[in-house]
Amino acid sequence: MNEVTSGAQSFAGVPDHIALIGNSVPRRCGIATFTTDTVNALRERFPGMRIDVYAMDDGRDDLVYPAGVTSVAQFDPTSYTTAARQIEESGAQAIWLQHEYGIFGGAAGDMVLKILHRTDIPLLTTLHTVLERPNPDERRVLEAVIRRSAKLIVMSEKGCEILRRVHAVPAHKIEIIPHGVPDRLYADPASIKPNFGFEGRKVLLTFGLIAPDKGIDHMIRAMPAIVEQHPDTLYVVLGATHPNILRRDGEALRESLQISAEKLGVADHVRFINAYVGLEELLDYLQAADIYVTPYNNPAQITSGTLSYAIAMGKPVVSTPYVHATEILDQGHGVLVGFHDSEAFGREISALLADDEARRALAAKAYERGRTMLWSKLAQRAAQLLGELRNAPLTRISAAARFQPLPPNLSAVIRMTDATGMLQHSVYSVPDRTHGYCLDDNARALILMSRMPAMDETERDRLTSIYGSFVQHAWNPVRGRFRNFMRFDRSWIEEEGSEDSSGRAVWSIGTTARDAPAAKHRDWASVLFDTIAVHAGELDAPRAQAFAMLGAAAMQEAHPGHALSRQLLEQFGEELLSLLHISRRPDWAWFEAVLAYDNARLPETLLRAGKALGRTDFLDCGITTLEWIVAQQTAPEGHFRAVGTDSFGREYQPPLPFDQQPLEAQATIDACSAAFEVTGNVRWRMEAEKAYQWFLGRNDLDIPLSSREDGGCYDGLTPTGVNRNQGAESILALQLASCAILRLSQTGVDVAHRAGVAA
């Protein structure tokens, strides 16, 4: 940061290089105008400041932006990550974000988070919309922006109040800076009217992109009463139809308003000027008006640039009481009437037109207020805030803290557990009894009981007994297989479940035999393993075999030389090597011609089997295939990208990105942990951490799947956001992943040291 010179003045601490994110002319929208006016004001006030503008572009109008503006494809995620990289590499000292949900792609504009979470530069954010009742996506996105921002700017007291009440933002983080306005000498309307052929008319004006929420229809219905008392009145509706409305409906809205004026007999008193005018021409129109009218329908509208401009030009204003109007017109600075109240518009406007003195008094008060809102004042205050960000470490801390591992938390697991076991599914976070229970989830939960650190031992004993009892009861000795699905009434749906569920049960029993803190549980599991594992050799599915091998490897550690577990490791390990030999291609180092779920379990099991048996061929194959699957699960931007379910069944095809499931991240963490254990290569520790950060939001959508407060986890990542249900599989995947990362952080240095590598 240097001294930025402005004329004869210099301002120490003001950044000399910023990145400004929003929209930009020639795009036609309020945010584009605001962003461009902001840039112009900054450059005029601080000519030495470099301002890089990153403008969202919806790709519909083939716009050509001026120099210094980089367009960001509004609906293309990669364009946001490219912009983030450009900002980071540019040397910008601060970012100023103009936030409006609708200008960014994704659910509630969440693609902007791809920029914010990939930059580590202090952030100032202007919030153009602050909702009283945001929907879940709007709340999620705004609160992510709030966390990332060192300072927030709102344009009204109401916006500040909502932030504090609805989003618990501390007052010191919020700055109120009114919408900027241009500076012009006051002009008598009569002196400007001849420029537009308005001489001899009393001119009412509404300006802006025409859309249904502008309330122009209510104002037209007020015109007969106004014209009756003031036959020389002309209501000018200045502005093009909103581009989105125009693309969808053409000029149907404008035409319907014109028809309404004709039916009411005031067509000669209503003039539509279908044009998108520049700033200077707009100010001319405003100065030609006797009264400015904003009949808007949205009570929550927190900012209106056109209203601010009208006040700056000294216009008497009659308006509906939306948020911005109630604040800027308070203390007698304008006239407020009810929403949709054409009669009140007619009455108040007629009264003002009849009282020249009252109109002049309102004009003087409005003009005086406008001097407090000049663009030059906004630019100076904003630049000072941007300079202060260098002393606000919370921006960097919050960005870093976002990806700190979560401590294991059983709250969501307990929420999903009853006396029978862990329920499969939930509706949002509420357990759904409709689908009952399954062996898969209870086997995972049993594994978690052996891995949870610092847990109340009475609670561990209770839950281990519940999940262990479920696994035990699932065994069907007649079939030599496990049952999987159980109804809520505790009746089994089938007599024989999937091979994968049987393999997972073997895994959970072997893990308990090795890792359970209580000897009684280790003894129980060791006996049960010998009972069921004699049948495990009949498993054919590769993942079922892999799960069983993980249990067998644990059993080998619990009981070195255990013959049955050694047999399973050797038999299934050889079969995996054979599968790789059959399916392998020059660019496809994998066991099957397709990718499916829990992919990383296959190399993990070879690594753990190789370690248990001393088989270097197993270890080599495990590392080679893990390297390949990790590469497939790395996005071009470098973050973890789980193999999407859309990929399943596609032979020798690269994976598709969606839907992504927590199971894949957890499996990758465990596999990389195994690779780190056997090699000591710190690369695998880093890959495990990268996969874990997927839960925390370092993913394709920059959306956390973890619920920090209660240990919950959303069920998946879809192209449009998260699947907001929190089923057992997802919750357990997060908690097992948290345990694995914690264990890796505690043992990593020792493992690396033993392998001769400095971690």
C-alpha positions in Angstrom: 0.0 0.0 0.0 1.3 3.4 -1.0 0.1 7.0 -0.9 -2.5 7.5 -3.6 -2.5 11.0 -4.9 -5.7 12.9 -5.7 -5.1 16.4 -7.0 -3.4 18.3 -4.3 -4.3 15.7 -1.6 -2.7 12.4 -0.8 -4.3 9.6 1.2 -1.9 7.3 3.1 -3.0 3.7 3.4 -5.3 3.7 0.5 -4.5 0.7 -1.7 -3.0 1.4 -5.1 -4.4 -1.8 -6.7 -7.8 -3.4 -6.1 -10.0 -5.9 -7.9 -13.6 -5.0 -8.2 -16.2 -7.7 -8.8 -19.7 -7.0 -10.1 -21.2 -6.1 -13.5 -20.2 -3.5 -15.9 -21.6 -1.4 -18.8 -22.5 -2.1 -21.6 -24.6 -4.6 -19.7 -27.9 -3.1 -18.9 -28.7 -3.5 -15.2 -28.6 -1.6 -12.0 -25.5 -3.3 -10.7 -23.6 -2.7 -14.0 -24.4 1.0 -13.7 -23.5 1.1 -10.0 -20.2 -0.7 -10.6 -19.2 1.5 -13.5 -20.1 4.7 -11.6 -18.1 3.4 -8.6 -15.0 2.8 -10.8 -15.3 6.2 -12.4 -15.6 7.9 -9.0 -12.6 6.1 -7.7 -10.5 6.9 -10.7 -11.5 10.6 -10.5 -10.8 10.7 -6.8 -7.6 8.5 -6.9 -6.1 8.7 -10.3 -3.1 6.6 -9.3 -5.2 3.6 -8.2 -5.2 0.6 -10.5 -8.7 -0.9 -10.6 -9.2 -4.4 -12.3 -12.9 -5.0 -12.9 -14.3 -8.5 -13.1 -17.7 -8.3 -14.7 -20.3 -11.1 -14.8 -21.6 -11.8 -18.3 -24.6 -13.9 -19.1 -23.4 -14.5 -22.7 -26.7 -13.4 -24.2 -25.9 -10.1 -25.9 -22.3 -10.5 -27.3 -21.2 -7.5 -25.3 -17.8 -5.9 -25.8 -16.4 -4.5 -22.5 -14.0 -1.6 -22.2 -10.3 -1.9 -21.4 -9.7 -2.9 -17.8 -12.8 -5.1 -17.6 -12.4 -8.9 -17.6 -15.6 -10.7 -18.3 -16.6 -13.8 -16.2 -19.0 -16.2 -17.8 -21.9 -16.1 -15.4 -22.9 -19.7 -15.6 -19.5 -21.3 -16.2 -17.8 -22.6 -12.9 -14.4 -22.7 -14.6 -14.6 -19.0 -15.5 -14.9 -18.1 -11.8 -11.8 -20.2 -10.9 -9.9 -18.6 -13.7 -10.9 -15.2 -12.4 -9.8 -16.2 -8.9 -6.4 -17.2 -10.2 -6.0 -13.9 -12.2 -6.9 -11.9 -9.1 -4.4 -13.8 -6.9 -1.7 -13.4 -9.5 -2.4 -9.7 -10.3 -1.0 -8.4 -7.1 -4.3 -6.8 -6.0 -4.2 -5.6 -2.4 -7.9 -5.8 -1.8 -11.1 -7.1 -3.4 -14.3 -5.1 -3.5 -17.4 -7.3 -4.2 -20.7 -5.9 -5.4 -23.0 -8.7 -4.2 -26.4 -9.2 -5.7 -27.8 -12.8 -5.9 -29.0 -12.6 -9.4 -25.8 -11.6 -11.2 -23.9 -14.7 -10.3 -24.4 -18.3 -11.5 -25.5 -21.2 -9.4 -28.1 -21.6 -6.6 -28.6 -18.2 -5.2 -25.5 -17.0 -7.0 -23.2 -19.4 -5.1 -20.7 -19.5 -7.9 -19.2 -16.3 -6.7 -17.9 -18.3 -3.7 -15.5 -20.0 -6.2 -13.7 -16.7 -6.4 -13.9 -15.8 -2.7 -12.7 -19.2 -1.5 -9.8 -19.4 -3.9 -8.3 -16.0 -3.1 -6.6 -15.0 0.1 -6.9 -11.2 -0.3 -8.8 -8.9 2.1 -12.4 -8.6 1.0 -14.8 -5.6 1.2 -18.4 -6.4 0.2 -21.3 -4.1 -0.7 -24.6 -6.0 -0.2 -27.2 -4.7 -2.7 -29.9 -7.0 -1.3 -30.4 -8.0 2.3 -33.4 -10.2 2.7 -35.7 -10.4 5.8 -36.5 -14.0 5.0 -33.8 -15.6 2.9 -34.5 -19.1 1.6 -31.9 -21.8 2.6 -29.7 -21.2 -0.4 -29.8 -17.5 -0.1 -28.9 -17.7 3.6 -26.1 -20.2 2.9 -24.5 -18.0 0.2 -24.8 -14.7 2.1 -23.4 -16.1 5.3 -20.5 -17.6 3.3 -19.9 -14.1 1.9 -20.2 -12.6 5.4 -17.7 -15.0 6.8 -15.2 -14.2 4.0 -15.6 -10.4 4.2 -13.6 -8.2 6.6 -16.1 -5.5 6.2 -19.7 -5.1 4.8 -21.3 -2.1 3.3 -25.0 -1.6 3.2 -26.9 1.4 1.9 -29.6 1.7 4.5 -30.2 1.4 8.3 -32.7 -1.3 7.6 -30.0 -3.4 5.8 -27.8 -3.0 8.9 -30.6 -4.0 11.2 -31.4 -7.2 9.2 -27.8 -8.2 9.1 -27.5 -8.0 12.8 -30.8 -9.6 13.6 -31.1 -12.3 10.9 -27.4 -13.2 10.4 -25.9 -12.1 13.8 -23.3 -9.9 12.1 -21.6 -7.7 14.7 -22.1 -4.0 14.4 -18.4 -3.2 14.0 -18.3 -5.2 10.8 -21.0 -3.1 9.0 -20.6 0.3 7.4 -23.6 2.3 6.1 -22.7 4.2 2.9 -25.6 5.6 0.9 -25.9 4.9 -2.8 -23.7 7.3 -4.7 -25.0 10.1 -6.8 -23.6 12.5 -9.4 -23.0 16.2 -8.6 -24.9 18.8 -10.6 -26.1 22.3 -10.0 -29.8 22.5 -9.3 -31.9 23.5 -12.4 -35.5 24.8 -12.6 -37.5 22.2 -14.5 -38.9 24.9 -16.7 -35.5 25.7 -18.1 -34.9 22.0 -19.1 -38.3 21.0 -20.4 -37.9 22.6 -23.9 -35.0 20.1 -24.6 -37.6 17.3 -24.6 -40.7 19.1 -25.9 -42.2 19.2 -22.4 -42.8 22.9 -22.3 -46.2 23.8 -20.9 -46.6 20.4 -19.3 -46.4 19.4 -15.6 -44.0 16.4 -15.8 -44.1 13.3 -13.7 -41.2 10.9 -14.3 -40.5 7.2 -13.5 -37.2 5.9 -14.8 -35.7 2.4 -14.9 -35.8 -0.9 -16.7 -39.5 -1.8 -17.1 -40.6 -4.9 -15.2 -43.7 -6.1 -13.4 -42.5 -5.2 -10.0 -42.1 -1.5 -10.9 -45.8 -0.7 -10.2 -46.2 1.4 -13.3 -49.7 0.0 -13.8 -50.8 1.5 -10.4 -49.5 4.9 -11.4 -51.3 4.8 -14.8 -54.6 4.0 -12.9 -53.9 7.2 -10.9 -53.6 9.3 -14.0 -57.4 10.0 -14.6 -57.8 11.7 -11.2 -54.6 13.7 -11.7 -55.5 14.8 -15.2 -59.0 15.8 -14.1 -57.4 18.4 -11.8 -54.3 19.2 -13.9 -55.1 18.6 -17.6 -51.5 19.6 -18.6 -49.9 16.7 -16.7 -47.6 14.3 -18.6 -46.4 11.0 -17.0 -43.1 10.0 -18.7 -42.0 6.4 -18.3 -38.4 6.4 -19.3 -36.5 3.2 -19.8 -36.1 0.0 -21.9 -37.8 -3.2 -21.0 -35.7 -5.4 -18.7 -33.5 -7.6 -20.9 -34.7 -10.8 -19.1 -38.4 -9.8 -19.6 -37.7 -8.8 -23.2 -36.1 -12.2 -24.0 -39.0 -14.1 -22.4 -42.1 -12.0 -23.3 -41.0 -9.4 -25.9 -42.7 -6.1 -25.3 -45.9 -7.6 -24.0 -45.6 -5.8 -20.7 -45.1 -2.4 -22.2 -47.9 -2.9 -24.7 -50.3 -3.9 -21.9 -49.5 -0.7 -20.0 -50.1 1.3 -23.2 -53.4 -0.4 -23.7 -54.4 0.4 -20.1 -53.6 4.1 -20.6 -55.8 4.1 -23.7 -58.7 2.4 -21.9 -58.5 4.9 -19.1 -58.5 7.8 -21.6 -55.1 9.1 -20.6 -53.0 7.9 -23.5 -52.2 11.5 -24.4 -50.9 12.0 -20.8 -48.6 9.0 -20.6 -45.5 8.8 -22.8 -43.3 5.8 -23.0 -39.7 6.4 -24.0 -38.3 3.0 -24.9 -34.6 3.7 -24.5 -31.6 2.9 -22.3 -30.2 6.4 -21.7 -26.8 7.3 -20.6 -26.0 9.2 -17.4 -26.0 12.7 -18.7 -29.2 12.3 -20.6 -30.9 10.7 -17.6 -29.9 13.7 -15.4 -31.4 16.0 -18.0 -34.7 14.1 -17.9 -34.7 14.2 -14.1 -34.1 17.9 -14.1 -37.0 18.4 -16.5 -39.4 16.6 -14.1 -41.6 18.4 -11.6 -42.2 15.2 -9.5 -40.4 11.9 -9.5 -42.5 8.8 -8.8 -41.4 5.4 -7.7 -44.6 3.2 -7.4 -42.6 0.0 -6.7 -44.3 -3.1 -5.4 -41.5 -4.8 -3.4 -41.5 -3.6 0.2 -38.1 -5.2 0.8 -36.3 -3.2 -1.9 -33.3 -1.9 0.1 -31.7 0.1 -2.7 -32.9 2.2 -5.6 -30.3 4.0 -7.6 -32.9 5.9 -9.6 -34.5 7.2 -6.4 -31.1 8.3 -5.1 -30.4 10.1 -8.4 -33.8 11.9 -8.3 -33.0 13.2 -4.8 -29.6 14.3 -6.0 -31.2 16.4 -8.7 -33.6 18.0 -6.1 -36.8 16.3 -7.2 -39.9 16.2 -5.0 -40.7 12.4 -4.7 -43.9 10.5 -4.3 -43.2 6.8 -3.5 -44.4 3.6 -2.1 -42.8 2.8 1.3 -40.2 0.2 0.3 -37.1 0.1 2.6 -34.9 2.6 0.7 -37.7 5.1 0.2 -38.7 5.1 3.9 -35.2 6.0 4.9 -34.2 8.5 2.2 -37.6 10.3 2.3 -37.9 10.5 6.1 -38.2 13.7 8.0 -40.3 15.3 5.3 -37.9 14.7 2.4 -40.6 13.2 0.3 -44.2 11.8 0.3 -45.0 8.1 0.9 -48.2 6.3 -0.1 -49.4 2.7 0.3 -48.5 -0.1 -2.0 -50.8 -0.6 -5.0 -52.8 2.5 -3.9 -53.6 4.3 -7.1 -56.1 6.6 -5.3 -53.4 7.8 -2.9 -50.9 8.4 -5.7 -53.6 10.5 -7.5 -54.4 12.5 -4.4 -50.8 13.3 -3.2 -49.5 14.1 -6.7 -52.4 16.4 -7.4 -51.9 18.2 -4.2 -48.2 18.8 -4.9 -48.9 19.9 -8.5 -51.3 22.5 -7.0 -48.9 23.9 -4.5 -45.8 25.4 -6.1 -44.4 26.5 -2.7 -44.6 23.0 -1.2 -43.0 21.5 -4.3 -40.1 24.0 -4.1 -39.6 23.3 -0.4 -39.4 19.5 -1.1 -37.0 20.2 -4.0 -34.7 22.2 -1.7 -34.6 19.5 1.0 -34.0 16.8 -1.5 -31.2 18.6 -3.1 -29.5 19.3 0.2 -29.7 15.6 1.2 -28.3 14.6 -2.2 -25.1 16.6 -1.4 -24.4 14.0 1.4 -24.5 11.1 -1.1 -22.1 12.2 -3.8 -20.0 9.6 -5.6 -16.9 11.4 -4.5 -17.8 10.9 -0.8 -18.6 7.2 -1.4 -15.3 6.7 -3.3 -13.3 8.3 -0.5 -15.0 6.3 2.3 -14.8 3.0 0.4 -11.1 3.6 -0.4 -10.4 4.3 3.3 -12.2 1.0 4.2 -10.1 -0.9 1.6 -7.0 0.6 3.1 -8.1 -0.5 6.6 -8.5 -4.1 5.5 -4.7 -4.6 5.7 -5.2 -4.3 9.5 -8.1 -6.8 9.5 -6.6 -10.3 9.8 -10.0 -11.9 10.2 -10.3 -12.2 6.4 -7.3 -14.4 6.1 -8.0 -16.3 9.3 -11.5 -17.1 8.4 -10.4 -18.3 4.9 -7.8 -20.6 6.5 -10.0 -21.7 9.4 -12.7 -22.9 7.0 -10.5 -25.8 6.0 -9.3 -26.8 9.5 -10.3 -30.4 10.2 -13.4 -30.9 12.3 -13.2 -32.7 15.6 -15.2 -36.0 15.5 -18.7 -35.3 16.8 -21.2 -38.1 17.5 -24.3 -35.8 17.8 -25.7 -36.6 14.4 -24.9 -40.3 14.7 -26.8 -40.5 18.0 -29.7 -38.6 16.4 -30.0 -41.3 13.8 -29.7 -44.2 16.3 -32.3 -45.9 18.4 -32.3 -49.1 20.4 -32.3 -51.3 17.3 -29.5 -49.6 15.3 -28.8 -46.7 13.1 -31.6 -45.7 10.7 -30.7 -45.5 7.0 -32.2 -42.2 5.8 -33.4 -38.8 6.9 -35.6 -36.1 5.6 -33.2 -33.1 5.9 -31.8 -33.9 9.4 -34.9 -35.7 10.8 -34.5 -39.6 10.8 -36.9 -41.3 8.3 -38.3 -44.4 9.8 -40.0 -45.4 6.5 -36.8 -47.1 5.2 -35.8 -48.7 8.4 -32.2 -49.9 8.9 -29.4 -51.6 6.9 -26.4 -53.7 7.8 -24.1 -51.4 5.7 -24.7 -48.4 8.0 -24.6 -50.3 11.2 -21.3 -52.0 10.2 -19.8 -48.6 9.5 -21.1 -47.3 12.8 -19.5 -50.3 14.6 -16.2 -49.4 13.0 -16.6 -45.8 14.2 -17.0 -46.9 17.8 -13.5 -48.3 17.6 -12.0 -45.2 16.1 -13.7 -42.4 18.1 -11.1 -40.7 20.3 -11.7 -39.4 23.8 -15.3 -40.7 24.0 -17.3 -41.3 27.1 -16.7 -45.0 27.7 -20.2 -45.7 29.0 -21.6 -44.2 25.8 -19.1 -46.1 23.7 -20.1 -49.4 25.4 -23.8 -48.6 24.8 -23.5 -47.8 21.2 -21.0 -50.6 20.4 -23.5 -53.0 21.9 -26.3 -51.7 19.7 -24.4 -51.7 16.4 -22.6 -55.0 17.3 -26.0 -56.6 18.1 -27.4 -55.5 14.8 -24.4 -57.0 12.9 -24.6 -60.2 14.9 -28.4 -60.5 14.3 -27.9 -59.9 10.6 -25.9 -63.1 10.2 -28.0 -65.8 8.6 -26.2 -69.1 9.4 -28.6 -71.1 7.1 -27.5 -69.2 4.1 -24.0 -68.4 5.2 -24.7 -64.8 4.4 -25.7 -61.6 6.1 -29.1 -60.0 5.7 -29.0 -56.3 4.9 -32.3 -54.4 5.0 -34.5 -54.4 8.1 -37.9 -52.7 8.4 -38.6 -50.3 11.3 -40.6 -53.1 13.0 -37.4 -55.1 13.1 -38.5 -57.7 10.5 -35.9 -58.5 7.8 -36.8 -57.7 4.2 -34.6 -60.4 2.8 -32.9 -63.6 3.9 -29.6 -62.8 2.1 -28.3 -59.3 1.5 -25.8 -58.0 -1.1 -22.2 -59.3 -1.2 -21.0 -55.8 -0.5 -22.9 -55.6 2.8 -21.6 -59.0 3.8 -18.0 -57.9 3.0 -18.6 -54.7 5.0 -19.8 -56.8 8.0 -16.6 -58.8 7.9 -14.6 -55.6 7.8 -16.4 -54.2 10.9 -16.0 -57.4 12.9 -12.3 -57.6 12.1 -11.8 -53.9 13.0 -13.6 -54.4 16.3 -11.4 -57.4 17.1 -8.3 -55.3 16.7 -9.3 -51.8 17.8 -12.2 -51.9 20.3 -11.0 -50.4 23.6 -12.9 -52.9 25.7 -11.6 -56.5 25.8 -15.1 -57.9 25.9 -15.9 -56.4 22.5 -12.6 -57.6 21.1 -13.3 -61.1 22.3 -16.8 -61.1 20.9 -15.6 -59.9 17.5 -12.8 -62.4 17.3 -15.1 -65.4 17.9 -17.7 -64.0 15.5 -15.1 -63.4 12.8 -14.1 -67.1 12.9 -17.8 -68.1 12.5 -18.6 -65.9 9.5 -15.2 -65.6 7.7 -15.3 -69.3 6.6 -18.1 -68.2 4.2 -16.4 -65.0 3.1 -14.2 -66.8 0.6 -17.3 -67.3 -1.6 -17.6 -63.5 -2.2 -17.2 -62.7 -5.9 -17.7 -58.9 -6.2 -14.4 -56.9 -6.1 -15.6 -54.4 -3.5 -17.1 -57.1 -1.3 -13.7 -58.9 -1.4 -11.9 -55.7 -0.7 -14.1 -55.0 2.4 -13.5 -58.5 3.7 -9.8 -58.1 3.1 -9.8 -55.0 5.3 -11.4 -57.0 8.1 -8.9 -59.8 7.5 -5.9 -57.4 7.6 -7.2 -56.0 10.9 -7.6 -59.6 12.2 -4.0 -60.4 11.3 -2.9 -57.5 13.4 -5.1 -58.5 16.3 -4.1 -62.2 16.0 -0.8 -62.5 14.1 -0.6 -65.7 12.1 -4.4 -66.0 12.0 -4.8 -68.6 9.3 -8.3 -67.8 8.0 -7.6 -64.1 7.6 -4.3 -64.8 5.9 -6.1 -67.1 3.5 -8.6 -64.4 2.6 -5.9 -61.8 2.1 -3.9 -64.0 -0.3 -7.0 -65.3 -2.2 -8.7 -62.0 -2.8 -5.4 -60.1 -3.3 -4.5 -62.5 -6.1 -7.9 -62.0 -7.7 -7.5 -58.2 -7.6 -4.1 -58.5 -9.3 -5.8 -60.7 -12.0 -8.6 -58.2 -12.5 -6.1 -55.4 -13.0 -4.2 -57.5 -15.6 -7.4 -58.1 -17.5 -8.8 -54.6 -17.5 -5.7 -52.5 -17.7 -5.1 -50.2 -20.7 -2.2 -47.8 -21.4 -4.3 -44.9 -19.9 -6.5 -47.0 -17.6 -4.7 -48.5 -14.6 -7.7 -49.9 -12.9 -9.3 -53.2 -11.9 -12.5 -52.8 -13.9 -13.4 -51.3 -17.2 -15.8 -49.0 -15.3 -15.7 -46.8 -12.2 -18.3 -47.3 -9.5 -18.5 -46.4 -5.8 -16.0 -46.7 -3.0 -13.3 -46.9 -5.7 -10.3 -46.2 -3.5 -11.1 -49.2 -1.2 -9.5 -51.4 -3.9 -6.0 -50.0 -3.8 -6.3 -49.5 0.0 -7.0 -53.1 0.6 -3.9 -54.2 -1.4 -1.8 -51.8 0.6 -3.0 -53.1 3.9 -2.8 -56.7 2.7 0.7 -56.1 1.3 1.8 -54.7 4.7 0.2 -57.6 6.6 1.7 -60.3 4.3 4.9 -58.7 3.3 3.9 -58.8 -0.3 5.7 -56.2 -2.4 3.6 -57.0 -5.4 0.4 -56.1 -3.5 2.1 -52.9 -2.3 3.3 -51.9 -5.8 -0.1 -52.5 -7.3 -1.8 -50.6 -4.5 0.4 -47.6 -5.0 0.0 -47.6 -8.8 -3.8 -47.9 -8.8 -4.1 -45.3 -6.0 -2.0 -42.9 -8.0 -4.3 -43.4 -11.0 -7.6 -43.1 -9.1 -6.3 -40.0 -7.3 -5.5 -38.4 -10.6 -9.1 -39.2 -11.8 -10.4 -37.5 -8.7 -8.5 -34.3 -9.1 -10.2 -31.4 -10.7 -8.3 -29.2 -13.1 -8.2 -26.5 -10.4 -6.5 -29.0 -8.1 -9.2 -29.8 -5.6 -10.7 -33.2 -4.9 -13.5 -34.2 -7.2 -15.3 -37.4 -6.3 -16.2 -39.7 -9.1 -19.8 -38.8 -10.0 -22.6 -41.3 -10.0 -23.3 -40.3 -13.6 -20.0 -42.1 -14.4 -21.1 -45.5 -13.2 -21.2 -48.1 -15.9 -19.3 -46.1 -18.6 -16.5 -48.3 -19.9 -13.1 -46.8 -20.2 -14.4 -43.2 -19.9 -13.1 -40.5 -17.7 -15.4 -39.8 -14.7 -18.2 -37.3 -14.8 -18.4 -34.7 -12.0 -21.8 -35.4 -10.5 -23.4 -36.5 -8.3 -20.6 -36.7 -5.8 -21.0 -38.7 -2.6 -19.2 -38.4 0.8 -18.3 -42.1 0.6 -15.7 -41.4 -2.1 -13.9 -38.8 -0.1 -13.8 -41.0 3.0 -12.5 -44.0 1.0 -9.8 -41.8 -0.6 -8.7 -40.5 2.8 -8.3 -44.0 4.2 -6.5 -45.2 1.1 -4.0 -42.3 1.2 -3.5 -42.9 4.9 -2.6 -46.5 4.1 -0.2 -45.3 1.4 1.4 -42.9 3.9 1.8 -45.6 6.5 3.6 -48.0 4.1 5.7 -45.4 2.2 6.1 -42.4 4.5 5.7 -40.2 1.4 4.2 -36.9 2.6 2.4 -36.6 -0.8 -0.2 -39.1 0.5 -0.8 -37.1 3.6 -1.5 -34.1 1.4 -3.8 -36.1 -0.8 -5.8 -37.3 2.2 -6.1 -33.7 3.5 -7.3 -32.6 0.0 -10.0 -35.2 0.0 -11.1 -34.2 3.5 -11.4 -30.6 2.5 -14.1 -31.7 0.0 -16.4 -32.0 3.1 -15.5 -28.5 4.2 -16.3 -26.8 0.9 -13.1 -27.1 -1.2 -15.0 -28.8 -4.0 -16.6 -28.0 -7.4 -19.3 -25.9 -5.9 -17.4 -24.4 -3.0 -20.2 -25.6 -0.7 -19.5 -27.3 2.6 -21.2 -30.7 3.1 -20.4 -30.9 6.7 -22.6 -29.5 9.4 -20.1 -28.1 11.9 -22.5 -27.7 14.8 -23.7 -31.3 15.1 -21.5 -33.5 13.0 -24.0 -33.9 10.3 -23.2 -34.3 6.6 -25.3 -33.7 3.5 -25.9 -36.7 1.2 -24.1 -35.4 -1.8 -23.1 -32.7 -4.2 -25.3 -32.2 -7.3 -24.8 -29.8 -10.2 -27.2 -27.3 -8.5 -26.1 -27.6 -4.9 -26.1 -30.1 -2.0 -28.6 -32.9 -1.4 -29.8 -31.5 1.9 -30.8 -34.8 3.4 -28.4 -36.2 6.0 -28.5 -40.0 5.9 -26.4 -42.4 7.9 -23.9 -43.2 5.2 -23.0 -39.6 4.8 -22.8 -38.8 8.5 -20.6 -41.8 9.1 -18.4 -41.0 6.2 -17.7 -37.5 7.6 -17.1 -38.8 11.1 -14.8 -41.7 10.0 -13.0 -39.2 7.8 -12.5 -36.8 10.7 -11.1 -39.7 12.8 -8.8 -40.7 10.0 -7.4 -37.1 9.5 -7.0 -36.7 13.3 -5.1 -40.0 13.5 -3.0 -39.1 10.5 -2.0 -35.7 12.0 -1.0 -37.4 15.3 1.0 -40.2 13.8 2.2 -38.7 10.5 5.5 -37.4 11.7 6.4 -40.7 13.4 5.5 -42.7 10.3 7.4 -40.3 8.0 10.4 -40.5 10.3 10.4 -44.3 10.3 10.3 -44.2 6.5 13.2 -41.7 6.3 11.1 -38.9 5.0 10.6 -35.6 6.8 6.8 -35.0 7.0 
